[in-house]
Amino acid sequence: NWLRGRAVVVVLHQLLGGTVERRTRDLFASVVAEDRVLEYLNRVKEMFWPGGSGSGNAMSKEGGSGGRSEKEKAKSRQEASVLLGLLVPDAAGNVVGRGNAQSAARRIAAVVNNRRLMAHLVFTVLDEVVAVLFPVDGGRRKGGKR
């Protein structure tokens, strides 16, 4: 039984193996094609900055009803800081100590609420993602990193 089952697998692999591998390569090539990657990046940009506006709330500039007042934004920031102050010490308190975790939560809240630092963080993460997906020089970057 095992030998018959193995023989069927070998025959199927001989008949369809090249087809499956070729189809997989073609599919992967189409997914990472330049125009598709550009389309993905445009979708991400549109998700983060609707209407192409990178500064401020695009909805309020276009006359939409989705804009929030500064008071609402401040309230949201405060609530997020409180949640970080509660969740981070619970999650990491046993590893780094409760005091260090509370300090880290305050620093994370400060970074997230600082537009310049948040933009730097987002671009750094995006840079790393692109470097992993599209390596240059066999995975090594200029300057000896990686």
Secondary structure by P-SEA (a helix, b strand, c coil): caaaaaaaaaaaaaacaaaaaaaaaaaaaaaacaaaaaaaaaaaaaaacccccccccccccccccccccaaaaaaaaaaaaaaaaccccccccccccaaaaaaaaaaaaaaaacaaaaaaaaaaaaaaaaaaaccccccccccccc
